[in-house]
Amino acid sequence: MGSGNKLCARKATWLAFGLIALASISSGHDTATDETPAVAHATTSSLPPTSSDNTINPKIIPGVPPETSLSQHELDQAAEASRAYKQAMSTLTALRAHPPQHTFDPALASGNGNSKSIFSSFLPNLQGQGPIGSVVRIVMKIHHHTFSRIGNTFSQENLGLGSKKNEEEMRGKAIKVVDLLQHSAELGNMDALYTLAQVSLFPPTQHFSLDPQLAYHSLSTHVSRTGNATAQSYMAFFHSTGFKGVTSVDQGKAQLYSTFAANGGDKGARMALGYRYWSGIGTSESCESALSWYGSAAEQSMAKFLSGPPGGRTLPQTPTRLSDLAGGVYGPGASVASTGLNTQRPAIKAGVARAAGETWEDVLEYYLFNADRGEIDFAYRLGKIFYQGSIYAAAGGIASGSEGVGAIPRNYKSARKYFTLIARQVWLHDPPNAMQVKDEHKPVGYAAASAAYLGRMYLRGEGVKADPVMAKLWFERGAEHGDRECHNGLAIIYRDGLIPGFKADSKLAMAHFTAAAGQELAEAQVNIGKYHFNRGELALATPYFETAVRNGSPFEAYYYLAEIYSAQASNPNTPPHVVSSSCAMAVSFYKLVAERGVWDDDLLRDAEIAWMAGSDQDKQVAMLKWWIAAERGYEIAQNNLAYVLDQDKSILRLTRFSPMTPSNDTARLALTQWTRAAAQRNIDALVKVGDYYYHGLGVADESEQGRLEKAARYYQSASDTQLSALAMWNLGWMYENGVGVPQDFHLAKRHYDLALETNSEAYLPVVLSLGKLYARSIWHTLMGGKGGLNIWGPDEDELESNAARPHEGRHLEDGKQAEGAEDDTREEDRGYREEEDGPWYFGKAKEEFHRRRGSQGINTRRTEEEDPIQWARERRDAERERDSDFGPEDYFDGAARGGNREEAEVDEFGETMVLILLCLVISILLYIRTRIVERMRRDQRDQGQAGDQQAPNGNGGVFPLPGDPARNDWAILR
């Protein structure tokens, strides 16, 4: 009886829980129907509301009047379908409520650097300097990690007490979700059918299985019944790629589904269609069609951006190339991505930091430690990190966003804490008016910059309730000290009339915009350009947008420049050659805007998170999302997918020591993605395509000579960019050996020399190759061959090349003096002709734009946008150097060591040699002393034995007898 009561009570409890969950879901389902697919996965696009009454197939029940049968049966089916769908979504929500495996430590993101340890009650202040504080902090850290590791080790999951049962329970719930969705879909619920496809294609947890076959059939049925644009977009992907062999590759059907989806308003389909028209995939190339579809996708992104708070939505963080974290496709130094100015890119810096063992947790801990002990500069940078949600900020100001490679959880509360801490040192309280007595001895520079962030948070409602009055107060404080962000914030308030009771004042707004733009703030320059653009003054607006692009504007400036070039391309009075270049530039800029404005469907970010999760299924999902993004034209997705699938990584490739057997299907897909990435100005991908043709990976059946000739052409294309030393070296080797090209020792030497000029890190391979080349050339000449190198001096080609350079320089200089008046009149026409040279590719328009405007200060950046990791390293090294000289350990010795560093600089090598010499001399002296002492001991021992033999005779000579105190004065060693 007791067991029955317990069972009844348990059933009642579960029934009550189910009713509460059902009521909560049903109350929110009617008001937010577009959130249902998003629950299944973050990348799911919103579905249009579908009425359950319209999704039920009417059936006639025998023996029942048609009207009664139809209505009653449809109602029953609709109710059951809705019940099953809501129950499935409730279970799915519970499954997704579990935290993922790889999450950032919330204790570090909370802004509190003090560890909650048992030592805290005894030592409340552990942020001081000196050896005692350092020892206690180390002990606390060891205590924290030790106890947490012991707790994790003896937890039920690690001991196997509850993990198996929990996994079985989770897997059972996953099966329940799929079963309920299938049941609801069979009864005609289209939302359930779409969610079933999403769950099968993008498993939300590890307990679901990836089932592309079920996803394809569910999407096909959903498209046939509803014509949903997002479902049609996924169908286009299946037909374009033949994913997992679900269906055959049919570019015609892919084009058809993409067209229907794009006309239905799906942004991803519009991007895919624009890319297909631009690249000629499944259709003929058409810049006009690509411009139309990319323009509509960019317009959707811009509308989403403007729907946010004042100043627009916060931009999504930039995606990351996996290859950049390893120093590029070919590693550090050999890749274009990690040579020259590219070494300053955040992704490359992050890869170097990761290789050195530094983690973002360590960086934040160091910043927290220094900020909590009162270091203003650390507190300001820590506030920026928490505000932007990344270690690395993008160039161009606050509105330009941040880099995804250094992403951490965004924490407005902690950011506001540190900014307020700095600002309160100058402005102690908030009076009703902005006028307040300031202490000029306080850090007004950091305070003004902090006021800009505080004003922006109040203006946009980030972490606090939106309050334009408080925002204006903080902006005015910072503007008094000339802060550019504060001037821009005040201008937005005056332009939009955000203060209640005050009208918009465009004249005052333009004054503040001009003050901010004069300090090279990209957002202010964009706002001035928008002012002229809206007035139809395109000639005045264009320079502001171009300057904003140079200063780091990643979104709005590109959109308005694309609008200008698009209007120029559609103008019937524009010359044909100008139409072609304007169309290409407009497509490139629209593409940048559409790819950055992905607030609802950030495939690249989701793929990065899935890839970092580490499990096989998560990596499959990451590759799938990269593949979908690659079909939409994302160069980074194409690079990542090809890099993951790359089969040309091993030095032992295609030998009997090769660690893997190349798969031609996988290599073919990788080659396709490398080729598409190369067409978008990825130089390393261009070299990689040459490698694939050289090794015969993923290429169609053709003669070996044809493959090698194609490889040489790809290497030549990469070499012509003057950026890839590896491509130049490859060409030199091919000319040396006559592989794919005629054998030519002179061209081989020229390419080897160019490789060394391009990248000094190629010194060793180039020197070895040149030595082998000269040896081979000598042997070739001795055997009667012609065309060998001149070993006694430079070749004739070299002399001609060197002689032409000064002549060319004098000719250019004379031309400048003679035709200086004609340059201005022909500059525009010459620019158009230069743009028409060579084939167009994604990114060329941006490159040509920067090339024409580059002399005006393209690399000018504010010092506040420096690398936070490198800055922290320099500060740490400076503190160590200071503490080593005047630290708390020994002040006198520190002064003696470091007091006269600037007066005398001694060669470190010389000091080292002197120390080594002194050590050798001391060692020799010690050895000699030891030998002398041993000899003296031996002599003393011999004398003692002789004395014992003479003692019975009583004749000890002058030496005192044993027991005489005077004997001790004669002892050498006692």
Residue pairs with C-beta under 8 A, 6 or more apart in sequence:
18 87
18 90
21 90
22 83
22 86
22 87
22 90
25 86
25 89
25 90
26 86
28 35
29 36
29 86
33 47
33 49
33 191
34 46
34 47
34 48
34 49
35 46
36 47
36 89
36 191
36 195
37 44
37 45
37 46
37 47
37 191
37 194
37 195
37 198
37 230
38 44
38 46
39 89
39 92
39 93
39 96
39 195
40 92
40 195
40 198
40 199
40 202
40 204
41 198
41 199
41 202
41 204
41 606
42 602
42 606
43 202
43 601
43 602
43 603
43 606
43 625
44 198
44 202
44 230
45 229
45 230
45 233
45 266
45 268
45 600
45 601
46 230
46 600
47 190
47 191
47 194
47 228
47 230
48 226
48 228
50 190
50 191
50 226
52 78
52 81
52 82
52 188
52 189
53 74
53 78
55 188
55 189
55 190
55 225
56 74
56 77
56 78
56 81
56 187
56 188
57 188
58 70
58 73
58 74
59 70
59 73
60 66
60 69
60 70
61 69
61 73
64 72
77 187
77 188
78 187
78 188
80 184
80 187
81 183
81 184
81 187
81 188
81 189
81 192
82 184
82 189
84 180
84 181
84 183
84 184
84 187
84 189
84 192
85 180
85 181
85 184
85 189
85 191
85 192
85 195
87 180
88 176
88 177
88 180
88 181
88 184
88 192
88 195
89 195
91 173
91 176
91 177
91 180
92 177
92 199
92 204
94 173
95 170
95 173
95 174
95 177
95 204
95 205
95 207
96 204
96 205
98 170
98 205
100 613
101 613
101 614
102 612
102 613
102 614
104 360
104 361
104 408
104 409
105 361
106 409
108 361
108 364
108 365
108 368
109 364
109 386
109 408
109 409
109 411
109 414
110 411
110 414
111 368
111 382
111 386
111 411
111 413
111 414
111 417
111 418
112 368
112 372
113 127
113 365
113 368
113 369
113 371
113 372
114 120
114 126
114 372
115 140
115 141
115 144
117 140
117 143
117 144
118 143
119 126
119 136
119 139
119 140
119 143
123 136
126 133
126 136
126 137
126 140
127 133
127 369
127 372
127 373
128 373
129 883
129 887
129 888
130 888
131 888
131 889
152 158
156 162
156 163
157 163
157 166
167 207
170 205
170 207
171 207
173 207
174 205
174 207
174 208
177 199
177 208
178 196
178 199
178 200
178 208
180 192
181 192
181 193
181 195
181 196
181 199
182 196
184 192
185 192
185 193
185 196
185 218
185 221
190 222
190 225
190 226
190 228
193 218
193 221
193 222
193 225
194 218
194 219
194 222
194 228
194 231
196 214
196 215
196 218
197 214
197 215
197 218
197 219
197 222
197 231
197 234
198 215
199 208
200 208
200 210
200 211
200 212
200 214
200 215
200 218
201 210
201 211
201 212
201 215
201 234
201 624
202 621
202 624
202 625
203 209
203 210
203 617
203 621
206 615
206 617
206 618
209 617
210 617
210 620
210 621
212 238
212 243
212 244
212 246
213 244
213 246
215 234
216 235
216 238
216 246
216 247
219 231
219 234
219 235
219 238
220 235
222 228
222 231
223 231
223 232
223 235
223 257
227 260
227 264
228 264
229 260
229 261
229 262
229 263
229 264
229 265
229 266
229 269
230 261
230 266
230 268
232 257
232 258
232 260
232 261
232 264
232 266
232 269
233 257
233 258
233 261
233 266
233 268
233 269
233 272
235 257
236 253
236 254
236 255
236 256
236 257
236 258
236 261
236 269
236 272
237 243
237 254
237 272
237 627
237 628
237 631
238 246
238 247
239 247
239 249
239 250
239 251
239 253
239 254
239 257
240 249
240 251
240 254
240 281
240 282
240 631
241 249
241 627
241 631
242 248
242 249
243 624
243 627
251 281
251 282
252 282
254 282
255 273
255 276
255 282
255 283
257 269
258 269
258 272
258 273
258 276
259 273
261 268
261 269
262 269
262 270
262 272
262 273
262 293
262 296
267 297
267 300
267 301
267 594
267 601
268 601
268 628
268 632
270 293
270 294
270 296
270 297
270 300
270 594
271 293
271 294
271 297
271 591
271 594
271 595
271 632
271 633
272 631
272 632
272 633
273 289
273 293
274 289
274 290
274 291
274 292
274 293
274 294
274 297
274 587
274 590
274 591
274 633
275 281
275 290
275 591
275 631
275 632
275 633
276 282
276 283
277 283
277 285
277 286
277 287
277 289
277 290
277 293
278 285
278 287
278 290
278 294
278 587
278 633
278 842
279 285
279 633
279 676
279 679
287 580
287 583
287 584
287 587
288 583
290 587
291 566
291 569
291 583
291 586
291 587
291 590
294 587
294 590
294 591
294 594
295 562
295 566
295 586
295 590
297 590
297 594
298 559
298 562
298 590
298 591
298 593
298 594
298 597
300 594
300 597
301 593
301 594
301 596
301 597
301 598
302 556
302 559
302 593
302 597
304 313
304 597
304 599
304 600
305 312
305 313
305 315
305 555
305 556
305 597
306 312
307 313
308 314
308 460
309 459
309 460
309 461
309 462
309 466
310 459
310 460
310 492
310 493
310 496
310 498
311 399
311 456
311 459
311 460
311 492
311 523
312 399
312 555
312 556
313 599
314 401
315 399
315 400
315 401
315 554
315 555
315 596
315 597
316 401
316 596
316 597
316 598
316 599
316 602
316 605
317 389
317 390
317 401
317 402
317 403
317 404
317 407
317 605
318 394
318 401
318 402
318 403
318 404
318 405
318 554
318 596
319 404
319 604
319 605
319 608
319 634
319 636
319 637
320 347
320 403
320 404
320 405
320 608
320 636
321 337
321 347
321 636
321 639
321 640
321 643
322 611
322 639
322 640
322 643
322 644
323 329
323 335
323 337
323 639
323 640
323 643
323 684
324 337
324 338
324 345
324 347
324 348
324 350
324 351
324 405
325 347
325 350
325 351
325 354
325 405
326 332
326 351
327 333
327 335
327 337
327 338
327 348
327 351
327 352
328 334
328 335
328 336
328 337
328 338
328 348
328 684
329 335
329 337
329 639
329 643
329 646
329 684
329 685
329 687
329 688
330 684
330 687
330 726
331 338
332 338
332 352
333 339
333 759
333 761
333 762
334 725
334 726
334 761
334 762
335 684
335 726
336 342
336 683
336 684
336 723
336 724
337 345
337 348
337 684
338 348
339 723
339 725
339 759
339 761
340 723
340 759
342 348
343 349
344 867
346 392
346 403
346 405
346 406
346 867
347 403
347 405
349 392
349 867
349 869
349 870
350 391
350 392
350 405
350 406
353 869
358 869
360 391
360 406
360 408
363 391
363 868
363 869
363 872
364 382
364 385
364 408
366 872
366 876
367 378
367 381
367 382
367 385
367 872
368 382
370 378
370 875
371 378
371 379
371 382
371 418
376 422
376 425
376 443
376 446
377 446
377 875
378 875
379 418
379 421
379 422
380 418
380 419
380 422
380 446
380 449
380 450
381 868
381 871
382 414
382 418
383 414
383 415
383 416
383 417
383 418
383 419
383 422
383 450
383 453
384 393
384 415
384 453
385 391
385 408
385 868
386 408
386 410
386 411
386 412
386 414
386 415
386 418
387 398
387 410
387 412
387 415
387 419
387 453
387 457
387 462
388 398
388 401
388 402
388 410
389 402
389 407
389 408
389 409
389 410
389 411
390 402
390 403
390 404
390 405
390 406
390 407
390 408
391 403
391 406
391 408
391 868
391 869
392 402
392 403
392 405
392 406
392 867
392 868
393 400
393 402
393 403
393 865
394 400
394 401
394 402
394 403
394 552
394 554
395 551
395 552
395 861
395 865
396 521
396 522
396 523
396 548
396 551
396 552
396 553
396 554
397 484
397 485
397 488
397 521
397 522
397 523
397 552
398 452
398 453
398 456
398 485
398 523
399 522
399 523
400 522
400 523
400 552
400 553
400 554
401 554
404 605
404 608
412 457
412 462
412 463
412 464
413 463
415 453
415 457
415 463
416 454
416 457
416 463
416 464
418 450
419 450
419 451
419 453
419 454
420 450
420 454
422 443
422 446
422 447
422 450
423 447
423 450
423 451
423 454
423 474
423 477
425 439
425 442
425 443
425 447
426 438
426 439
426 442
426 443
426 444
426 447
426 477
427 436
427 438
427 447
427 451
427 477
430 470
430 473
434 472
434 473
434 476
434 477
436 477
438 444
444 481
445 481
447 477
447 478
447 481
448 477
448 478
448 480
448 481
448 482
448 483
448 486
449 478
449 483
449 485
449 864
451 474
451 475
451 477
451 478
451 483
451 486
452 474
452 475
452 478
452 483
452 485
452 486
452 489
453 485
454 474
455 470
455 471
455 472
455 473
455 474
455 475
455 478
455 486
455 489
456 462
456 471
456 485
456 489
457 463
457 464
457 471
458 464
458 466
458 467
458 468
458 470
458 471
458 474
459 466
459 468
459 471
459 475
459 489
459 492
459 493
459 498
460 466
468 493
468 498
468 499
468 500
469 499
469 500
471 489
471 493
471 498
472 490
472 493
472 499
474 486
475 486
475 487
475 489
475 490
475 493
476 486
476 490
477 486
478 485
478 486
479 486
479 487
479 490
479 512
479 515
482 515
482 519
484 515
484 516
484 519
484 520
484 521
484 524
485 516
485 521
487 512
487 513
487 515
487 516
487 519
487 521
487 524
488 512
488 513
488 516
488 521
488 523
488 524
488 527
490 509
490 512
491 508
491 509
491 510
491 511
491 512
491 513
491 516
491 524
491 527
492 498
492 509
492 527
493 499
494 504
494 505
494 506
494 508
494 509
494 512
495 504
495 505
495 506
495 509
495 513
495 527
496 504
497 503
497 504
497 505
506 531
510 528
510 531
513 524
513 527
513 528
513 531
514 524
514 528
516 523
516 524
517 524
517 525
517 528
517 544
520 551
520 860
520 862
521 551
522 548
522 549
522 551
522 552
522 553
522 557
523 548
523 553
523 556
525 544
525 545
525 547
525 548
525 551
525 553
525 557
526 544
526 545
526 548
526 553
526 556
526 557
526 560
528 544
529 541
529 542
529 543
529 544
529 545
529 548
529 557
529 560
530 541
530 556
530 560
531 541
532 538
532 540
532 541
532 544
533 541
533 545
533 560
533 563
533 564
538 564
538 567
541 560
541 564
542 561
542 564
545 553
545 557
545 560
545 561
545 564
546 557
546 561
546 849
546 853
547 856
548 556
548 557
549 557
549 558
549 561
549 849
550 850
550 853
550 856
550 857
550 858
550 860
551 860
552 861
554 592
554 596
555 593
555 596
555 597
558 589
558 590
558 592
558 593
559 589
559 590
559 593
561 585
561 589
562 585
562 586
562 587
562 589
562 590
562 593
563 586
565 582
565 583
565 585
565 586
565 589
566 582
566 583
566 586
566 590
568 574
568 578
568 579
568 582
569 579
569 582
569 583
569 586
571 579
574 582
575 832
577 832
577 833
577 836
578 832
580 836
581 832
581 835
581 836
581 845
584 835
584 840
584 844
584 845
585 845
585 848
585 849
587 845
588 842
588 843
588 844
588 845
588 846
589 845
589 846
591 633
591 842
592 846
595 633
595 634
598 604
598 605
603 625
603 626
603 628
603 629
603 632
603 634
603 637
604 625
604 626
604 629
604 634
604 636
604 637
606 625
607 621
607 622
607 623
607 625
607 626
607 629
607 637
607 640
608 622
610 618
610 619
610 621
610 622
610 625
611 618
611 619
611 622
613 619
619 644
623 641
623 644
623 645
625 637
626 637
626 638
626 640
626 641
626 644
627 637
627 641
628 637
629 636
629 637
630 637
630 638
630 641
630 673
630 676
633 842
635 676
635 677
635 680
635 681
635 682
635 842
635 843
638 673
638 674
638 676
638 677
638 680
638 685
639 673
639 677
639 682
639 685
641 669
641 670
641 673
642 670
642 671
642 673
642 674
642 677
642 685
642 688
645 666
645 667
645 669
645 670
645 673
646 670
646 688
647 653
647 660
647 662
647 663
647 666
647 667
647 670
647 697
648 688
648 691
648 692
648 695
648 697
650 658
650 659
650 660
652 658
652 659
653 662
653 695
654 662
654 695
662 697
664 697
664 698
666 698
667 692
667 697
667 698
668 698
668 699
669 698
670 692
670 697
670 698
671 689
671 692
671 697
671 698
671 699
672 698
674 685
674 688
674 689
674 692
675 685
675 689
677 685
678 685
678 686
678 688
678 689
678 714
679 841
679 842
680 841
680 842
680 843
681 841
681 842
681 843
681 844
681 847
683 718
683 721
683 723
683 724
683 727
684 724
686 714
686 717
686 718
686 724
686 727
687 714
687 715
687 718
687 724
687 726
687 727
687 730
689 714
690 710
690 711
690 712
690 713
690 714
690 715
690 718
690 727
690 730
691 697
691 711
692 698
692 699
693 699
693 707
693 708
693 710
693 711
693 714
694 707
694 708
694 711
694 740
696 704
696 707
699 707
705 740
708 734
708 739
708 740
709 740
709 741
711 734
711 740
712 731
712 734
712 739
712 740
712 741
715 727
715 730
715 731
715 734
716 727
716 731
718 724
718 727
719 727
719 728
719 731
719 751
719 754
722 758
723 758
724 758
725 754
725 755
725 756
725 758
725 759
725 761
725 762
726 755
726 762
728 751
728 752
728 754
728 755
728 758
729 751
729 752
729 755
729 762
729 765
729 766
729 769
731 741
731 747
731 751
732 747
732 748
732 749
732 750
732 751
732 752
732 755
732 769
732 773
733 739
733 748
733 769
734 740
734 741
735 741
735 742
735 743
735 744
735 745
735 747
735 748
735 751
736 743
736 745
736 748
736 769
736 772
736 773
736 776
737 743
744 787
745 773
745 776
745 777
745 780
745 787
745 788
745 789
746 787
746 789
746 795
746 797
748 773
749 770
749 773
749 789
749 795
750 797
752 766
752 769
752 770
752 773
753 766
755 762
755 766
756 762
756 763
756 766
773 789
774 789
774 791
777 788
777 789
777 791
778 788
778 791
780 787
780 788
781 788
789 795
790 796
794 802
816 823
831 852
834 848
835 848
850 858
881 898
883 889
884 894
884 897
884 898
885 894
885 895
885 897
885 898
885 899
886 894
886 895
886 898
887 894
933 973
936 972
936 973
937 973
940 971
940 972
940 973
947 956
947 959
950 956
951 961
951 962
959 967
959 970
960 966
960 967
960 970
961 967
968 974
